[in-house]
Structures are given as structure tokens and as C-alpha cells.
Amino acid sequence: MADDAVVTKVTRNGQITLPVAVRRAAGIKEGDLVAVTLEGEVIVLTPKRLVDKSQAYFYTEAWQLGEREANRDIAEGHLSEYADVEALIRTLEAGEA
């Protein structure tokens, strides 16, 4: 067992209490959801958040990849400013963007 491991007891109905230090470190609060997976003989708990169905697209891997790419472009200064939408459209139609 790891040096920082805390032993907790399984109670009726398979319930366990997560130690305070673990809850704080993981940011888990009363009422939060936790995914439980088994990796070999290791039980892994992963904090989860509910996302409104209308916003679920934002959390897809493809969308997050686009977000990372956009953030990288912004950080590297790959930006253009236009006085208005028509100026942007002219630039796009000219193939200059």
C-alpha cells in the first residue's frame, strides 16, 4: 500500500466514506457524481459533472481539439481585425485570410 494511502471501511450496501483530505484534493463535495471504473484490481474514482444536453457538443474531443488550436493561434498572435463584417467577407473572398 502506498505511504499516503488511507484505509476506509466498506459499510452496508457497499458504501464507503472518502477521507476528507481525498475529497478536498479532488474537489469532491456532497452530492457530486463520481464515475467508478475497475482497472485490473484497482478501483478508480473519477469526479464527474453533469452537462446540459444542449452544451454537450463543447465537451467532445473534436470540439476541444478546435478550442486548443484556437487558443494556440491566439497565444501566437495569429489574429486579424476588421472594421466590419463586409471587410472580413472581402478578405475571405479575395483568399487573403
Secondary structure, 3 states (H helix, E strand, C coil): CCCCCCCCCCCHHHCCCCCHHHHHHHCCCCCCEEEEEEECCEEEEEEECCCCHHHHHHHCHHHHHHHHHHHHHHHCCCCCCCCCHHHHHHHHHCCCC
